[in-house]
Amino acid sequence: MEMLKNNGVENFRGGFSGSLSEEQEILNELNKYSEKNQVVAMILCIVFAGAQYYYVGRIGKGLLYTFTGGFFLIGTFLDFFVIASGNFKDAQGRYLNMPKREGLLLKLRGVR
């Protein structure tokens, strides 16, 4: 069995019928999306200005939004649409996970 190390995640390359490039593509796809859920971030955005940033680990911007009221709610309003469009990123620069995409990623990981 050959041991692979990708982005701090160790995998055993045994029983995988595809080539290394196929496996790397799957790992890249998995690392592109955050574990954080897009719907949760949208709800937090509505409930409390800055909560969406605390949720995704961007504490500094969360504090800024908290003390300015989400830039007088204009920033919070814009963030809601950025989150809804799927372009909102977490602290590691990964896009938030959508519910449909979550099932696909779990299948790729072999959880389901």
C-alpha positions as CSV (number, residue, x, y, z in Angstrom):
1,M,0.0,0.0,0.0
2,E,1.3,3.4,-0.9
3,M,0.7,6.3,1.5
4,L,-0.3,9.7,0.1
5,K,-0.2,13.0,1.9
6,N,-2.3,15.8,0.5
7,N,-2.9,19.0,2.4
8,G,-2.2,17.4,5.7
9,V,-4.6,14.5,5.0
10,E,-3.1,11.1,4.8
11,N,-4.7,8.5,2.5
12,F,-3.8,4.9,1.7
13,R,-3.7,4.3,-2.1
14,G,-5.0,0.7,-2.0
15,G,-8.1,-0.5,-3.8
16,F,-8.5,2.8,-5.7
17,S,-9.0,1.8,-9.3
18,G,-8.5,5.2,-10.8
19,S,-5.2,6.9,-11.6
20,L,-3.4,9.3,-9.2
21,S,-4.7,12.3,-11.2
22,E,-8.3,11.2,-10.7
23,E,-7.7,10.8,-6.9
24,Q,-6.0,14.2,-6.8
25,E,-9.0,15.8,-8.6
26,I,-11.4,14.3,-6.0
27,L,-9.2,15.6,-3.2
28,N,-9.0,19.0,-4.8
29,E,-12.8,19.1,-5.1
30,L,-13.1,18.2,-1.4
31,N,-10.7,20.8,-0.3
32,K,-12.4,23.5,-2.4
33,Y,-15.5,23.5,-0.1
34,S,-15.7,24.3,3.6
35,E,-17.4,22.1,6.3
36,K,-19.5,25.2,7.1
37,N,-23.1,25.2,5.7
38,Q,-24.3,28.0,3.5
39,V,-27.9,27.9,4.9
40,V,-26.6,28.3,8.5
41,A,-24.5,31.3,7.4
42,M,-27.6,32.9,5.8
43,I,-29.7,32.5,8.9
44,L,-27.0,33.9,11.1
45,C,-26.6,36.9,8.7
46,I,-30.3,37.7,9.2
47,V,-30.3,37.2,13.0
48,F,-27.2,39.2,14.0
49,A,-24.9,41.5,12.1
50,G,-21.5,39.8,11.9
51,A,-22.5,36.4,13.1
52,Q,-21.8,34.9,9.7
53,Y,-18.2,35.9,10.0
54,Y,-17.8,34.4,13.5
55,Y,-19.4,31.2,12.1
56,V,-16.8,30.9,9.3
57,G,-13.8,31.8,11.5
58,R,-13.3,35.4,10.3
59,I,-13.3,36.9,13.8
60,G,-11.8,40.3,12.9
61,K,-14.4,41.1,10.3
62,G,-17.1,39.7,12.6
63,L,-16.0,42.2,15.3
64,L,-16.0,45.0,12.8
65,Y,-19.6,44.1,11.7
66,T,-20.7,43.8,15.3
67,F,-19.5,47.2,16.3
68,T,-20.7,49.0,13.2
69,G,-24.0,47.2,12.9
70,G,-22.9,45.5,9.7
71,F,-21.8,48.8,8.3
72,F,-25.2,50.2,9.2
73,L,-26.9,47.0,7.8
74,I,-25.7,47.8,4.2
75,G,-22.8,45.2,4.5
76,T,-25.1,42.7,6.1
77,F,-27.6,43.1,3.3
78,L,-24.9,42.6,0.7
79,D,-23.4,39.7,2.5
80,F,-26.8,37.9,2.5
81,F,-26.8,37.9,-1.3
82,V,-23.1,37.0,-1.5
83,I,-23.8,34.0,0.7
84,A,-26.9,33.1,-1.3
85,S,-25.0,33.2,-4.6
86,G,-22.4,30.8,-3.2
87,N,-19.4,33.2,-3.3
88,F,-18.9,33.6,0.5
89,K,-15.7,32.0,1.8
90,D,-14.5,30.8,5.2
91,A,-11.2,31.7,6.9
92,Q,-9.3,29.2,4.9
93,G,-10.6,30.7,1.6
94,R,-12.9,27.8,0.8
95,Y,-16.5,28.2,-0.4
96,L,-19.3,27.4,2.0
97,N,-21.0,24.0,1.5
98,M,-24.5,23.9,0.0
99,P,-26.9,21.1,1.2
100,K,-27.0,19.4,-2.2
101,R,-23.3,19.5,-2.6
102,E,-22.8,18.1,0.9
103,G,-24.4,14.8,-0.1
104,L,-22.1,14.5,-3.1
105,L,-19.0,15.3,-1.0
106,L,-19.9,12.6,1.5
107,K,-20.3,10.1,-1.3
108,L,-16.9,11.0,-2.7
109,R,-15.4,10.6,0.8
110,G,-17.0,7.2,1.1
111,V,-19.1,8.1,4.1
112,R,-22.4,7.1,2.5
